[in-house]
């Protein structure tokens, strides 16, 4: 009796891996042996970078807020302290968006934070 290797399923599995490796350079997109490792590594990066994206966006928002606040004469940490003192609950994403797209609204929030800081110091 001949040995059954389940050829159609193996071919389908290999084809699926090679399709995922499309666009990789060199052997990594042509040969199954190398494409398998490349796809596995790419999936690891894909998973990890989904987690990393959150902290990268937070850093971007903080940079934007810091730049907008420094133009007006405060530091980022003092501004956030003022927001806490004024009980303004606006997250960093919204603050960054306001600083870029709606400076008038950001100025209003900045003024509240600054007056709360001055009241706290006195």
C-alpha positions as CSV (number, residue, x, y, z in Angstrom):
1,X,0.0,0.0,0.0
2,X,1.5,3.4,-1.0
3,X,2.3,6.0,1.6
4,X,-0.4,8.7,1.9
5,X,1.0,12.2,2.5
6,X,-2.2,14.2,2.2
7,X,-0.7,16.2,-0.7
8,X,-3.6,18.6,-1.3
9,X,-3.7,19.8,2.3
10,X,0.1,20.2,2.4
11,X,0.0,22.2,-0.8
12,X,-2.8,24.4,0.4
13,X,-0.9,25.1,3.7
14,X,2.3,25.9,1.9
15,X,0.5,28.1,-0.6
16,X,-1.2,30.0,2.3
17,X,2.2,30.7,3.9
18,X,3.7,31.9,0.5
19,X,0.7,34.2,0.0
20,X,1.3,35.8,3.4
21,X,5.0,36.2,2.5
22,X,4.2,38.1,-0.7
23,X,6.2,41.3,-0.9
24,X,9.1,40.0,1.3
25,X,12.5,40.2,-0.3
26,X,14.4,37.4,-1.9
27,X,14.0,33.8,-0.8
28,X,11.7,34.9,2.0
29,X,8.8,35.3,-0.5
30,X,9.7,32.4,-2.9
31,X,10.8,29.4,-0.9
32,X,8.5,27.8,1.7
33,X,11.3,26.9,4.0
34,X,12.4,30.5,4.4
35,X,8.9,32.1,4.0
36,X,7.6,30.0,6.9
37,X,10.2,31.6,9.3
38,X,9.6,35.1,7.9
39,X,5.8,34.9,8.3
40,X,6.2,33.5,11.8
41,X,8.5,36.4,12.8
42,X,6.2,38.9,11.0
43,X,3.2,37.7,13.1
44,X,5.2,38.2,16.3
45,X,6.0,41.8,15.3
46,X,2.4,42.3,14.3
47,X,1.2,41.3,17.7
48,X,3.8,43.2,19.6
49,X,3.4,46.4,17.6
50,X,-0.3,46.5,18.1
51,X,0.5,46.8,21.8
52,X,3.3,49.3,21.2
53,X,1.1,51.6,19.0
54,X,-0.8,52.7,22.1
55,X,2.3,54.1,23.9
56,X,3.6,55.6,20.6
57,X,0.4,57.6,20.2
58,X,0.5,58.7,23.9
59,X,4.0,60.0,23.3
60,X,2.9,61.9,20.2
61,X,0.0,63.5,22.1
62,X,2.3,64.5,24.9
63,X,4.8,66.1,22.5
64,X,2.0,68.1,20.8
65,X,0.5,69.3,24.0
66,X,4.0,70.2,25.3
67,X,4.8,72.2,22.2
68,X,1.5,74.1,22.4
69,X,1.9,74.8,26.1
70,X,5.5,76.0,25.8
71,X,4.5,78.5,23.2
72,X,2.2,80.0,25.8
73,X,4.8,80.0,28.6
74,X,4.3,76.9,30.7
75,X,5.8,73.4,30.8
76,X,3.8,70.2,30.1
77,X,4.0,69.0,33.7
78,X,2.9,72.3,35.2
79,X,0.0,72.5,32.7
80,X,-1.2,69.0,33.6
81,X,-0.9,70.0,37.3
82,X,-3.1,73.0,36.6
83,X,-5.7,70.8,34.8
84,X,-5.9,68.5,37.8
85,X,-6.2,71.5,40.1
86,X,-9.0,73.0,37.9
87,X,-10.7,69.6,37.7
88,X,-10.7,69.6,33.9
89,X,-11.1,66.0,32.7
90,X,-9.9,66.1,29.1
91,X,-7.7,63.3,27.9
92,X,-4.4,63.8,26.1
93,X,-5.8,62.7,22.7
94,X,-8.4,65.5,22.8
95,X,-6.0,68.0,24.1
96,X,-3.5,67.3,21.3
97,X,-6.2,67.5,18.7
98,X,-7.4,70.8,20.1
99,X,-3.9,72.2,20.2
100,X,-3.5,71.5,16.5
101,X,-7.0,72.1,15.1
102,X,-8.7,74.5,17.5
103,X,-6.3,76.9,19.2
104,X,-9.1,79.1,20.6
105,X,-10.5,76.1,22.6
106,X,-7.1,75.1,23.7
107,X,-6.4,78.7,24.9
108,X,-9.6,78.5,27.0
109,X,-8.4,75.3,28.7
110,X,-4.9,76.7,29.1
111,X,-6.4,79.8,30.9
112,X,-8.3,77.6,33.3
113,X,-5.2,75.6,34.1
114,X,-3.1,78.7,34.6
115,X,-5.6,80.3,36.9
116,X,-6.0,77.1,38.9
117,X,-2.2,77.0,39.2
118,X,-2.0,80.6,40.4
119,X,-4.8,79.9,42.9
120,X,-3.0,76.9,44.2
121,X,0.2,78.8,44.7
122,X,-1.5,81.6,46.6
